[in-house]
Amino acid sequence: MTTAPNNPANQKASAPRRRILTSTQTDWVFRHFTLVIACIAVVVIILIGIMLGWVSRPSFHHSGLSFYTSTQWDPVAAGEDKKLGDLYGAIPILYGTLLTSLVALIIAVPLGIGSAIFLSEVAPRWLSAPISFVVELLAAVPSIVYGFWALNYLVPPLQLSVGVWFTKNFGQIPFFAATPDASTGTHFFAAGIILAMMILPFITAVSRDVLRTVPLTQREAAYGMGATRWEAIKSVVLRYASSGIIGAVMLGLGRAIGETMAVTMVIGSKISFPTLGNGASFSLFRSGYTMTALLADQYPSPNSDLHKAALTQIGLTLFFVTIGINALARGLVWLTAMKPGSGNAWSGKIKDGISKGGRWASIGLLTLFFALQFMSDFTHKGGAALFGVAEIVGYILVGLALFNRYAPGKSFFVRWRKASSLFAVSITGLCAFIACFALFMLLFFVGKEGISAINADFFKMPDAGGIRHAIAGTGLLVFWASLFGIPVGIIGGIYLAEFGNNRFGGMVRFATDLLNGVPSIVIGIFAYALIIVPTEGRAGIANAGAFGLGVMMIPTVMRTTEELIRLVPVSLREGSLALGATYTYTLWKVVLPSARAGIMTGILLAVARVAGETAPLLMVGCNSTMWSTDMKAPIASLPMLIYTLRDQPETYHQLWGAAFLLVMLVLVFNILARIATRSRFKTS
């Protein structure tokens, strides 16, 4: 006898089954929903390449391979009085990008690695933590603030004293030869210095984290063999972490290549390329262009559609270069983080090869520099060249190398080793001090000029001499960017933390890290090509700017959310599931509230970053001098206000106030983020 379908007992028995089926479907839908949202990072990376390639098609057809082999850049079309025109050769632009990046690395790498050694190996925790925080704040200061500060406080000394000293003592070397552009103070060298300040915190932070992955047993073995602290650091720690440190340097290089606004403001904006017959054409004191500076200078107002396409091709080149450098850098950092004996014997061989290659490359470059300097000095000064500045430094280095080779075994060598260790460790502390001093110097001058600008008139409408329109516009752009970037980042982070422990999750994670390294100016061109071009501006200029800023928020929020969700104890999930809750309910009601403080950290950092961004807004034409809240029209913002009025001395009072507001915004948000992170770890 069969049970009737409407039997109450049968209905009660089938109820749990229906609930289980419903909860399973809910979890399935939620998991795949997070998967789709997380894929946005991958889709954006692919779309950037596709859209930039599509817009730059006319340039590919017009120039072909000569785009990467020609040294002429002339965007003006040919005419009756001009035989040649529309010439687009990227070699001078690539040369300027490479030169400024190398100058930045030469300055920032020793300081960054020295600071990282001090923070991870020497300084006690009570000193290491605040110094690390100060150094990391350097990375958060908006690029436009760096550029405006450099125009007023870096360019004048370069123009009046520093450049003069270099040309006087090293002018025989083509890189330091005197040029007419040196009198302006805006040149490759100025751009290299400001880039060094901007990439220093990245090299320091990543190198510090890499050094901390070196097993403690490596240090203990060195000390057990009688090594001093510096000998253990130099011969064991640095050698073990060499691939990761090179990865940190590569990350710094990727940042240097992609920095825009500060470089644009101090590089001089002139097409220049060296010629073999003119030694001074190689000088660092010549004005020039980088890829980012060219885009910032010419993309908003191109001469023609072909010119716009050629500039987009520069952006496409910049995109692929930075993607390649960031991918290589993260691979090297990952290589160092691999544990010994993990079954990958080739990793140790690669590490040893990188260590030896980096060491010999450094020795070779130093030898080449001193040889060229000596030959140049000897040609111009004769015997007096033997006592030049570079020659004396070379004698000291050679003497130290010979002493360390032949002095071991002598009675005084033990005392020499201890003194050398103390001196080297002191140098690492000096590097950390210089890094902190760079931030304090920036904050001092911005505060000095900016605080006096903050008064009642400062917050008035533009026709009354205030910048209320820029403050409101910045808030509006960040608000709409957050509505897009924050939900995508949080949901994508949930997928990576809860469901991304597989090959596809690794691909999404890698794409997110690459998106974080894409230059902001490239994202601005992407927003222009995706929103402005197809709709002919009908979708809204400010909307395009907010979209670009939202894309920049995604990787920061997503990776922070992932890391903080992973810190939530498994026991909380198990307890909720044991009480009958679905997995989706457990995530929303148990896991996310537990990680709320940490997720808020990522949100604060993302907001602080995009609030000071200028390049995406510049690329889509989001700039106004009047009050406007219409997202379909251009609106004002603090970064764009500083950039557009930087050459008008009568507005400097306002601009310093705007710079001060941006810096304070960054500082407050980063301090709040640090407090939220600290409270999260304490509760954990």
Secondary structure, DSSP 4 states (H G I P E B T S, - for coil): -PPPTT-HHHHHHHHHHHHHHHHHHHHHHHHHHHHHHHHHHHHHHHHHHHHHHHHTHHHHHHHGGGGGT---EE-SPPBTTBS---EE--HHHHHHHHHHHHHHHHHHHHHHHHHHHIIIIIS-HHHHHHHHHHHHHHHHS-HHHHHHHHHHHTHHHIIIIIHHHHHHHHTTSGGG---GGGGTS-SHHHHHHHHHHHHHHHHHHHHHHHHHTS-HHHHHHHHHTT--HHHHIIIIIHHHTHHHHHHHHHHHHHHHHH--HHHHHHSB------BTTBGGGG-TTS-B--HHHHHHHHTTS-SSHHHHHHHHHHHHHHHHHHHHHHHHHHHHHHHHHSPTTSS-HHHHHHHHHHHHHHHHHHHHHHHHHHHHHHHHHHHHHGGGGGGSHHHHHHHHHHHHHHHHHH-TTSTTHHHHHHHHHHHHHHHHHHHHHHHHHHHHHHHHHHHHHHHTT-STGGGS-GGGT--HHHHHHHHHHHHHHHHHHHHHHHHHHHHHHHT--SHHHHHHHHHHHHHHHS-HHHHHHHHIIIIIHHHTTTT-HHHHHHHHHHHHHHHHHHHHHHHHHHTS-HHHHHHHHHTT--HHHHIIIIIHHHTHHHHHHHHHHHHHHHHT--HHHHHHT---SS----TTS----HHHHHHHTTT-GGGHHHHHHHHHHHHHHHHHHHHHHHHHHHHHHHH-
